[in-house]
Amino acid sequence: MAIYAVDLQGEYFPMRENGRWKLYGFDTELIVEADNPEEAELMAVRMVHMDPVWGNIRPRPGFPTPRIYPEGVYECEEEPTDLPEYELFRMRK
């Protein structure tokens, strides 16, 4: 097994802010141990799906569907990530 860094970008994640739904995107880099780059991508996306931060995220009527895009995978020597850290940015419909 090798250690991979996986860069992900999320788009159209609705979050409640001041009683209203707002759309956010995020960038994150996750470090995972996997057999190959494809498995590393799948593991990283699964980590975001399982993160309690996004536990209540569901598609909402009138809002775009939340999406996660792999931006890149490369081998590295860092320790695997336990929980993702996100750089959030505002989005519009």
C-alpha positions in Angstrom: 0.0 0.0 0.0 1.1 3.6 -0.7 0.1 6.9 0.9 -1.7 9.4 -1.4 -2.7 13.0 -1.1 -6.1 13.6 -2.8 -7.3 17.1 -3.6 -11.1 17.5 -3.7 -13.4 20.3 -4.5 -17.0 20.4 -3.4 -19.7 22.6 -4.9 -23.3 23.6 -3.9 -23.4 22.3 -0.3 -26.3 24.1 1.4 -25.7 25.2 5.0 -27.9 27.2 7.4 -26.6 30.6 8.2 -28.7 33.1 10.2 -31.8 31.1 9.6 -31.4 30.9 5.8 -29.9 28.4 3.4 -26.7 29.5 1.8 -24.6 27.6 -0.8 -21.0 26.8 -0.1 -18.2 25.1 -1.9 -15.0 23.8 -0.4 -11.4 22.7 -1.2 -9.7 20.0 0.9 -6.7 17.7 0.7 -7.0 14.3 2.3 -4.1 11.9 2.9 -5.1 8.2 2.6 -3.4 4.8 2.4 -4.5 2.9 -0.6 -3.4 0.3 -3.2 -3.7 2.7 -6.1 -4.7 6.3 -7.0 -8.3 5.2 -8.0 -8.9 3.6 -4.6 -7.4 6.7 -2.9 -9.9 8.9 -4.7 -12.8 6.7 -3.7 -11.6 6.6 0.0 -11.2 10.4 0.1 -14.7 11.0 -1.3 -16.1 8.5 1.2 -14.4 10.3 4.0 -16.2 13.6 3.0 -19.5 11.7 2.8 -19.1 10.3 6.3 -17.9 13.5 7.9 -20.4 14.6 10.5 -20.0 18.2 9.2 -22.1 17.2 6.2 -24.4 14.8 8.0 -27.6 16.8 7.3 -26.7 17.8 3.7 -29.4 16.7 1.3 -30.4 17.9 -2.1 -33.0 20.7 -1.5 -35.7 21.8 -3.9 -34.6 24.8 -6.0 -30.9 24.3 -5.1 -28.2 22.6 -7.3 -27.2 19.1 -6.3 -24.1 19.0 -4.1 -21.1 17.6 -5.9 -17.5 16.5 -5.1 -14.8 16.6 -7.8 -11.4 15.0 -7.5 -8.8 17.6 -8.5 -5.7 15.5 -8.3 -4.0 12.5 -6.7 -0.3 12.1 -6.0 1.9 9.9 -3.8 3.3 11.4 -0.6 4.9 10.5 2.7 2.6 12.3 5.1 0.5 10.6 7.8 -3.1 9.7 6.7 -5.8 12.2 7.6 -8.4 11.4 10.3 -10.9 14.1 9.6 -11.0 16.5 6.6 -10.4 20.2 7.0 -12.2 22.5 4.6 -11.5 25.8 3.0 -15.1 27.1 2.4 -16.2 29.6 -0.2 -19.6 31.1 -1.0 -21.5 30.0 -4.1 -24.6 31.2 -5.9 -27.2 29.1 -7.7 
